[in-house]
């Protein structure tokens, strides 16, 4: 198991950050340390362990329950902003 740095705080955040970084590596981003591994997930988790990545935790956005209900209804009906007017 990989060591989760205290700055990250939870295994869930660790996995989310590693997954996002792995996507960047798959899209040809360069690793931030010298490695022989070619596995993006391994490299991303190692970069996090070595505290080579910076990230920002933003406060959650409050959404009113009526907006959530409207959104769910639109999805259920197949109506989205992209499909309106087509």
N, C-alpha and C positions, 0 to 999 in steps of 0.2 A: 504494500500500500504506500502511496505517496504521502509525504509529510505535508500537512496543510499549514501554511504560514499563519501566524496570529493576525497579520494584517488583513487576511481574507476573512477569517472569522467563522466560516461554516463550510462543510463539505459540499453543500449544494452550490454555493457561490463559486467554490473552487472548480466544480465540474462545468458550470456555465461559462466561467472565464476561460477554462481550458478548451472547451468546445469552440468558442468564438475565435480563440487564438489559432486553433487547429485549422479552422476554415481559412484564416489569413495565410497560414503556411501552405495550405493546399493551393491557394491562389498565388503562389510564388513569392510570398514574403520570406525574408531571410531569417534563419534562426539567430537568436541573440547570444548564442554561445557556440563554441566549436563542438561539433558532434559528428559521429559516424552514422548515427541513426537517420533513417529516412522516414520514420513514422511520425506524422504530424501530431497525433494525440500524445505520444510519448514526449516529443520535444516541447509541446505546449505545457504539459504538466511539469516537466523539469524546469522550464523557464519560470513558472510560478513558484516552484520550490526555491529556486535561486534568487527570487525577488527581482527578476529582470524586467518584469512588466509593470506598467502603471495602469491604474484604473480608477474610476470615480464612481462612488455610490451616490445616486441621486435620490431625492425623496420621492415617495410614491405619489402618483397623481390621483386625486380624488375624482371619481366619476359618479354622477347621480344615478340612482337606480332607474329612473325613467329613461335616461340615455342608454343604459345597458339593455333595458327591455326593448326599446325601439330598435337597437342594433340587432338583437336576437331575432326579432320579428322580421327584419329586413333579410337576415341570413336565411331564415326558414322559408321565406317567400322567394328567395333567389334574387333579391333586389339589393344591389350595392351601388355605390357612387359610380363605379366603372360601367355598370350595366344600364344605368339610367340614361335614356336618350338614344339608345342604340336601336 
